[in-house]
Amino acid sequence: MNTLDAYDLLVRGALVFDGRDRPGRVADVGVRDGRIVLAGRAADAATAAQAVDGRGLALAPGFIDVHTHDDLEVIRNPAMPAKLTQGVTTVVVGNCGISATPVAPAAQVPDPMNLLGAAEEFRYPRFADYRAAVEAARPAVNVAALVGHTALRQNHMDRLDRAATPAEVAAMRAQLRQSIADGALGLSTGLAYASAHAAPSSEVLELVRDLPASRIYATHLRDEFDGILPAMEEAFQVGRASGAPVRVSHLKCAGVENWHRSGEVLAALERAGHGHDVACDCYPYAASSSTLDPKQVTDAHDILVTWSDPHPEQGGRMLAEIAAGWDATLLEAAQRLMPAGAVYHGMHEADVRRILAHPLTMIGSDGLPRDPRPHPRLWGTFPRVLGHYARDEALFPLHTAVHKMTGLSARAFGLDGRGEIEPGAWADLVLFDPRRVRDVADFHDPVRPAAGIVQVWVNGRPAYDGQDVEPRRHGRFLVPAD
């Protein structure tokens, strides 16, 4: 037999979605030395170290979670079960202006950097240190990393409730340039948070100007509520002035007063896309999750407290219930609970659907792995898009759902060789049952693996068999091509 007909992995007869937003086709996919070498018809006599019957199942590129806060999780819990069990093979970390690196040692880290972990876990003063730690941990998924604006600010400023001085901006620029040279994807900001809200556009622009053409600017907008349109325009102006592609993080219409504004929000995104590279990500839920923020405390919708440092016994209860028990206002109760985490049920389903369906929208979980009671998006985002929205609600075809979490994402973040099934691409693959795939995690029981994910491979090696995560791990640190 011809040695070209011998594979490390051969999946026969699956409905193959190649990541390009076109209908699937029944085909065989062969893998050798970590890369796809066949996407078509294998010889009848072909052999493989691992042969898989894919008939009745769908095969897709491994899903790319473009919006995560897994910076430290990929080191302390490198098996990454929350991601592998939903078919995710690559995570982008460092979002919302908060990153594990480069971070100077400190007695404490500012909110919301505490979402990533305790101060003593920030051990990576240089991006190269973090990259080396990830490579040593060898997580089960691939990792690509942004540098957080808030991390840079806390390295060089005595307090964060003001604009940076020219000298401080220069120090941040130097640290960002070195991080880019060491493999960072680009810069992220979280201008809505108190730790960065005082930063003017000019401060951000000076940093973004240093990004090479292959790197991106990702932003948690300064305002996702009433001021969302000016906040979007601010982000697009930074992109246009610097030339950097703009990625709007977890695009949403937050707050009851902003429900049904998704049409005008998406129109602004489209206008910006005429002549400039813009895109956004979105998670498939009408509730957000972050730290408990007094600015977001309201009686207009439910707020679930997920954790509290001073009052851990209140985790898992509604803020209104806690306030009533304390005979306090919502704001007083929130201030007593802080620092704390919360889930805000502040979006309208119609807006979520409209944003999810837009051609410029990728899928990102925005999951918080250190949350004792995480939002179900941590474990359920990708199967929810495939099962609930694509199959059950017919919001878009299944091949479009796959495209939003594979090919579109890989191109938007410069992850060459990922996100598609074609010869030469890296063999990050997920085999799933399109009839059964669904999210199982919910707000009452959020730590539950998805149904219908049959097998996952990372760089051509087994990673998850539908029941158990493979103990041997094969993820890599990904660096964008220049």
Secondary structure, 3 states (H helix, E strand, C coil): CCHHHEEEEEEEEEEECCCCCCCCEEEEEEEECCEEEEEECCCCCCEEEEEEECCCCEEEECEEECCCCCCCHHHHCCCCHHHHCCCEEEEEECCCCCCCCCCCCCCCCCCCHHHCCCHHHCCCCCHHHHHHHHHHHCCCCEEEECEEHHHHHHHHCCCCCCCCCHHHHHHHHHHHHHHHHCCCCEEEEECCCCCCCCCCHHHHHHHHCCCCCCCEEEEECCCCCCCHHHHHHHHHHHHHHHCCCEEECCCCCCCHHHCCCHHHHHHHHHHHCCCCCEEEEECCCCCEEEECCHHHCCCCCCEEEEEECCCHHHCCEEHHHHHHHHCCCHHHHHHHHCCEEEEECCCCHHHHHHHHHCCCEEECCCCCCCCCCCCCHHHHHHHHHHHHHHHHCCCCCHHHHHHHCCHHHHHHCCCCCCCCCCCCCECCEEEECCCCCECCCCCCCCCCCCECEEEEEECCEEEECCCCECCCCCCCECCCCC
